[in-house]
Amino acid sequence: MLTAAVRDLHMSNPGEFETYVNTTASGLWESNPYVKEYRRQPGITKIDCHYPLIHQSNQKPFHFIHGYSRFLAEKLDVAVEPSAFRGDIYLSKQERSWYSQIRGITGNDAPYWIINAGGKFDYTIKWWSHHRFQEVVDHFRGRIQFVQIGEKGHNHPALTNVIDLRGKTDIRQLVRLVYHSQGILCPVTFAMHLAPAVPTKPGAPKNRPCVVVAGGREPVHWEAYPGHRYLHTQGALACCETGGCWKARTVPLGDGDIKDRKEHLCSRVTRDNLPQCMDMISSRDVIRAIESYFEGGLISFL
């Protein structure tokens, strides 16, 4: 989201600013034409960026992409208007010429889908059923090659009949993996934001197919992107009738985190320890969402 805000700061105010960025995700900024290599000099203003607009996301019709841009506009007292409905990630000419990490494994350039079937322990309410993810993979066996990703140390149980890259990609490698991918299946997480932010290859659809198992935690308008199948249950449950519940965990983990407190826990947990909003989304729902891209002729099976 910050990549979008920096782009839009410059698009709205051409030639007015020089920007230097220091984040934990430095791999997202490589080849970015709006960012300069930092050099110590007088007159630099440091801004710790936030997106306070999130606290009004249930009440106002804004997307996450407005969060940082609105913050920067206020801090710098300038107009910053979104110029594109996506983040802003670049690949160098050399990177685009490299063959994919999957070709290095399989020896061919067959299309593949990235699948994130887990999540972080801080927000377990965003996890879907591992068993249902496996049902989706099995349904498309021989027609879609899935590549499982997931950061080491987070909850990403192994799926079968996939190419396993869990813990084997840094941010830049993941960007290139997304670049070559045909589609993405995930919960509300990093991968869903990469799907529109990373350019598509020549000849590929302009919008990369992405199916998001979302439930009811975040407001739909705050997270969803055009062209994505964003599977939610808002409006079907009292706890997310008029927006996201913004809860953190499904059940306590006993790790001492404040997210174990009652006010941060889901109030509707099923026997499978899923939030009801996620339990209401079946593997068939996800399968149907993926199939729609193929039925529409946007992409083709193996």
Secondary structure as UniProt FT lines:
FT   HELIX           2..12
FT   TURN            14..15
FT   HELIX           26..29
FT   TURN            30..31
FT   TURN            33..34
FT   TURN            42..43
FT   HELIX           52..56
FT   TURN            57..59
FT   HELIX           65..76
FT   HELIX           93..97
FT   HELIX           101..106
FT   STRAND          112..116
FT   TURN            122..123
FT   HELIX           124..126
FT   HELIX           130..139
FT   TURN            140..143
FT   STRAND          145..149
FT   TURN            152..153
FT   STRAND          163..164
FT   TURN            166..167
FT   HELIX           171..180
FT   STRAND          183..187
FT   HELIX           190..197
FT   TURN            202..203
FT   STRAND          210..215
FT   HELIX           220..223
FT   TURN            226..227
FT   STRAND          229..232
FT   TURN            234..235
FT   HELIX           238..240
FT   HELIX           258..260
FT   HELIX           262..264
FT   TURN            271..272
FT   HELIX           276..279
FT   HELIX           283..295
FT   TURN            296..297
//
